[in-house]
Amino acid sequence: MEGLNRRKKLIFVLFILGVALIGGLGGGWLYGYWFSKISDLKNITDKNISNLDGSAPQVVINGARQVVVQQDVRAAEVIDSAEKVIVGLLKKKADNNYDLLNAPVAGVLITSDGWLAANWQTKDGAVKADDYVAVTKDKKIYNLDKLVFDNFSGLTFVHLRGANSLPVAGFSPAVELKRGQAVFLVGWLKTISPAILTENRRRDDIIASDQPFKTLSLSVLDANDLVAVDLSGRIVGWLTKDKQVVSVDYIISAINSLLANKPITKTVLGVNYLNGDYHIRNKQPVGALLVKDKKGIAVVPTSPAAQAGLKEGDIIYAVDEKEIGYGLDLADVIAGYQSGDKVIVKYWRGPDKKEAAITLGGL
């Protein structure tokens, strides 16, 4: 019995020694592995710290510099493309000698075959196409063969005779603009100015649904500027004769009408409203609350809205699938349509939700 107990004790001692040996080997390996990793990390850190004196390239610094360079290149490309679509309009001379810095009017190319929108504040018949020429940035001279005047905006749409393969401007509507975004201010042969969009909303308390222009406030502005261009190269603002920058929604609609050989008109719904983003009345739903303007009109008589039965106190909360409020203004939405378009206007009348199928008018 005593021999059996000795044997069991010996086996138990050998088992403990084996476990201890394996644990020691494993612990040593783990220690060596993690120590080497920590040492590598320390060496890398020490190396990076020692290189901060500029004696060796830094990955982080080089990456940041590359990003900055890429941004600079992109900005240069945007500016170059913006300048290429701006055209000067000058009084025609027999000798073709022109002082390009004294172009009284400038425009923006909107089609590759020579249509441009010009900030030409004149009336139909006041000027003739044969009296002027258009000059591009690369100093090509074009005669004019068509002038289409728009009395509402004060713009003139001009066609260049024999033009083709011209660069074309892109446009961005007001609903895509954000406060704080960077833009470039561009004019005809002038210094480019960077600016920040500081405000993008209608300032009137009671708003007309058919006023397509929204005033844009910028951190800087020059009287010689023509357009504001975002960082994607699209035109977001237009300088008016009153030296204000306005959104380009109406210009987009006018271009679409022009290219479809339709009369250029302002799109009409026919209501006046308070913007629910800035007014709270007895916890009413967000939307456009129809109210009377200074003339005592909430719904314009004979307008599409009047014909559809809309009334003072109704709250328009959507047009088609576009929900009004939270930055999306009713006038901005209407500006995105053209005269003759059919829409579904959704509104609250008291506690009841209603809908009206409306064909938008033109003026």
N, C-alpha and C positions, 0 to 999 in steps of 0.2 A: 504494500500500500504506500509505503514511504517512497519507493522508487517511482511509482506512478505520479506522486505529487511533485517530485523533483523534475520529472519530465514535463509536466504541465507548466511549471514555473519557468523552465528553460524556454519552452515554446513561446510563452507570453513575453519574456524578456526579448527574445529575437524579433518578435512581432513589433514591439515598441521601438526597438533599434531600427528596424526597416522603415517604419513610418517616419521616424525622425530623420533618417538619411534622405528619404524621398522629399520630405518637406524642406530639408536644408538645400538640396539641389534645386528644387523648384523655386524656393525663395531667392536663391542666389541668381538664378536666371532672370526672374522678374526684376530683381533689383538692378542687374546689369542692363536689362532692356530699357527700363524707364529712366535709369540714370543717363544712358546714352542719348535718349530722346530729349531729356531736359538739357543735357549738355549741348546738343545740336541746336535746340531752341535758344539757349543762352548765347551760343556762338553767332547765330543768325541775328539775334537782337543786338548783341554787342557790335556786330559788323555794321548793321544799319545805323546804330547810334554813332559809331565812329565815322560813318560816311556822311553825316549831316553837315559836315563842313564844306560840302560841294566837291570834294576830291574824287568822288565816284558817283555814277548815276544811281538814282533812286527810282524804284519801280513806281511808287505812288506818285512821286513828283512828275515823272515822265508821263504817266497816265493822265494826270490832271492837265499838264501842258498840252498833251495831244487833244484832249477834249476842247480846251480853249481854242487851239488852232483850228479844229474842225468847226467850232462855232463861228470863228472869224471868217473862215472860208464860206460857210453857209450864208452868213450875213452879207458878204461881198456878192455872192450869187444872187441873193434876193434883191439887193440894191441894183445890180446890173440889169436883171430882168425887168425891174420896175421902170428903170430909165428907158429901156428899149421900147416900151409900149406907149410912152408919152410923146406926143407930136406937137410941134409948134405951128400955128397958123399965122401967116404974114400977108400983108398987102402985096399983091403981085407987082413985080418990077420988070420992065422990058429987058434989062441987062442981067437979070438973075443974080444981082449982087444984094445980099441980105445981111442985115445985122441980127444974128440969131438971138442975141441977148435981149433984144427989144421986141420979141414976139408978144403982141398984146393978148393973144388967146392961146390956150393949150387944150389938148384933148387926149383921150386914152383910146387906144385901138381895141375894138371889141370883136372884130372878125378878121380872119386872115386875108379876106379879099378887099379890105380897105374901109370898113365902117368904123367910125370913131365917135365917141361921146365927148363933146366939147363944152367947156364952161363958157359958152358964148351967150352972154346976157343980151339978147336982141329979140326982135319981133319978126314974125313972118313977113318977108318982103323988104326988110330993112337993109339987108346985104344980099349980094349976088355971088353965086359960086365962082363965076369967072373972074371975080375981082381979087381972089385970094389963092394962095398956094399953101400946101402942107409940107413941112420939112421934118424928117425923122432924125433921130440922134446920129445916125451914120451919114447925115447930110444928103440924103436922097430927097429930091423935090417932086411933088405930085400936084397935078392940077385937081381941082374939085369939080365933081359933076352933079352932086345931089346935096341938098340941104333940107333937113326935116326939123322943124321947130316944135318945141314943147313948151307952151305958155305956162303950164302949171309949175314945172321945175325950173324953167329958165334955161334948160339945156338945149343944145342944138346937135343933132346927129348928122354927121358929115360923111360923105363917101368920096374916096380918093380914086380918081380915074386910072384904070390900068394896074391897080395894085393887086398883088398876090403873094402868098406865102409870108405874110407879115406876122410878127409875134402878137399874141393876144393876151389881154389882161383877164385875170380871174377875179371873182367878186365873192365876198362873204357877207351874209345877211346879219342883221342886228342880233338875232337870237343866238348866234354863235360867238358873240363878243363877251369878254369877261373883264371886269375891272382889274386893273393891275397888269394886264398883258402889255408886252412891248410892241411898238410899231415903229415904222420909219415914215417920215414925212418927205414926200418927193414932189418936185415941181419940174418945170421946163429948164434944163441946163442950170441947176442950182445945187448948192451944197445940201447933202442929205442930213436930216436931223433925226436923231433917235428921240422917242417920246414914250410916255406911259399913258394908257387909257385910264383916267381917274374916275369917270362917271359915264354911265350908259343907261339913261332912263329919261322918260318924258317928264318935263318939269311942271307942266300944267297940272293943276289939281283935278279938273274934270277934262277927260281926254276924249277926242273924237276918234271913233274906230277907223275913220278913213284918212287919217293923217299918217302917211307912210314914213315921214322923216323923223328920226330920233336924233336928238342932239348929243354929240359925243364930246366930252371934255378931255383935253389932253394936257400933259404937263408943260409942253411948249408948243408954240404955233407961230408961223411966219406968214405974212400976207401973200407971199409968193408961192406958198405951197399949193398943190393941186389935190393930192390924194394922200391918204394914210394907208400904209401897206403892212400887213401882219408878217410874222416870221415864216409863213408858208408861201409868201409872195402874192397873196390875194389882197385886193383892194377892199378895205373895210370902212373907209370914210372919204367924203368928198367935201371940199371947201366951197361954200356958197358965196354969192356976191356980198352977203352980210358978214363975211369973214367968220362963219361958223362951220364947224365940221359936222356933217350929218351922215347918218347911215345910208347904205346904198340899196336898200330893199326896192325902192321905187325905180331906181336905175335898172336893176335886174329885170323887173317887170316890163319896163319900157323897152329894153333890148329884146326881150322875148316877143313883144308885140311887133316891134319893128321887123324882126327877122321872119315873123309869120305873116307879114304884109297886112297887119291889123292896125287900126288907129291906136295911137298911144293915149291911154286914158288912166285916170286914177281909179282904183278898185273901190267900190262903195258897198258897205253894209248898211250904214245909216243910223248909228246909235252914239250917244254920249254916255260916259261911264266913269266911275271911280275904280281905280286899280286896287283890288283886294289885297295886294302885297303891302300896301301902305295905309290901309284903312280897316278899322274894326268897328262893325256896327251890330251890337247885340249878338255877338258870336255867330254872325252869318257865315255861310260857306265861302271859301276862297273863290274868287272869280272876278268878273267885271260886273259891278252893280250899276244898272242903268239909272241915271239921274239927269235932272235938267241942267243944261248949261246956262250961261249968262243970258241967253235969249229965251230961256224957259222951255227948251226943247230937249227931251230925253230920247225920243225916237223920231227921226226926221220923217215928216209926212211924205207919202208915196214912195219911200225908200224900200229896198228889198226887206229890211227888218220890219217895217210897218206893214207891208203886204203879208208878211208871215205871222203877224199878230203879236209881236213882242211889245212889251209895255214897260213904263217906268216901274222900277222896283224889281224887275226880273234880274236874275244873276246868271250871266253866261259863264258856264264852267268848262266848256269844251267846244271846239270847232273840229268836226270829224273826230279824229283820235288825238288831237292836240289839246291837252288840258291847260286851261288858263290859270295863271298864278305861279308863284314860286320862281319868278324870273321870266316867265313867258307871258308877254303882254298881248291883249286882244288885238291892238293895232298892228303889232309885229306879225301876228298870225295872218290877219287880213291882207297885209302887204305882200305876203307870199303867194297870194292868189292873183288871178287876172279876171278882168270883167268877163262875165259869161260862165265862169266856173260855178259848179253846183256843190254846195256844202251842206252838212248836217250840223245845225247849231243846237247844242244841248244846254238847257238852262233850268234854273230853279224858279218856280213861282210859288212863294210861300213854302210850304212843306212838300210840294209836289215837283217831281222831275218831269220835264217836258222836252220834246224835240221838235225842230222845224226844218224842213227841207227848203233851202233858200238858194236862188240863183243870184249871184253877186252882180251888181250893176257897174256902170262906168260913168265917169264924169270928165 
